[in-house]
Amino acid sequence: MKDKLVTLIGGGGFAGRYIAQSLLKAGARVRIAQRDPRAAWFLKPLGGLGQTQFVAADVTRPDTLARAIAGSDAVVNLVGVFGNRMDAVNARGSGNAARAAADAGASSFVQMSAIGADSDSPSAYGRSKGDGEAAVRAAFPTATILRPSLMFGREDQFVNRFAALAVSLPVVPVLKGGTKIQPVWVADVAQAVTRAIAEPAPVAGQTIELGGPEILSFTEFHRWLLGAIGRDKPIVELPDFAGAALASLGFLPGAPISWDQWLMLQQDNVASGDGLARFGITPTPLGAVAPHWLVQYRKHGRFAGARHA
């Protein structure tokens, strides 16, 4: 990895900051490409002088990608959105990124996708991710596609979101409490990306799903979370008709869930196989790292202990 130039498209996002740190530690040069590179300047201190570059790029505009990717040894596409731009960004944008990488002569390409990506998915997000994978395969056949389950980390919008709700509500409502998830630590995913670039041959052209060491139902996850933040509140599993009614209002500002997210909840978010083991990575459990930042949700902060069932 020494002095290899890796372009992270969307590198200033949640996963990107961990991937950048992992690559920089391995000795690579990292170029952060995104619509507003100034939003990623917080990454500058992670590398040595000249080790980190920043450039403006938009996956929906191929001309900007050509300039951003020029000279790259490897490219990682981390861009993904919800909402009305999913086809433009998740599907066509991913294909644009892969074609630009191929045209630039990059030796490897890593596409960050998601479990449930399928062109025939009932959810628009799942379809856009599936179409994006197909576009990547067509443009860069040896690309490695990674499909993580729900990623957790200090800055996530997963564990933190539910912890904040648990603090603010008298009871904890749970939608689709029986749906299974396999939360994976974002730093483990970052290690997988780094190793896929460092040794691309064993995983070239493959799609690999990444999950953590624990498979939990949503109800079990909420029970664990309440214990971790020391809150003793009742958990209420909402019936499907109530969940569907809430999701039908998803077009309203501030709605807790969209209809597309409701459709995604109908299926388990569990990896097929031990993808992290393919990279020699031992998955990190939630309880090993999450309590370090979840103290902010405890009633008395770090001076309060976790509640054990």
Buried (B, 14 or more C-beta within 10 A) or exposed (E): BEEBBBBBBBBBBBBBBBBBBBBBEBBBBBBBBBBEBEEBEEBEEBBEEEBBBBBBBBBBEBEBBBEBBBEBBBBBBBBBBBEEEBBBBBBBBBBBBBBBBBBBEBBBBBBBBBBBBBBEBEBBBBBBBBBBBBBBBEBBEBBBBBBBBBBBBBEBEBBBEBBEBBBEEEEBBBBBBEBBBBBBBBBBBBBBBBBBBBEBEEBBEBBBBBBBBBBBBBBBBBBBBBBBBBBEBEBBBBEEEEBBEBBBEBEEEEBBBBBBBBBBBEBBBBBEEBBBEBBEBEBBEBEEBBBEBBBEBBEEEEEBEBEEE
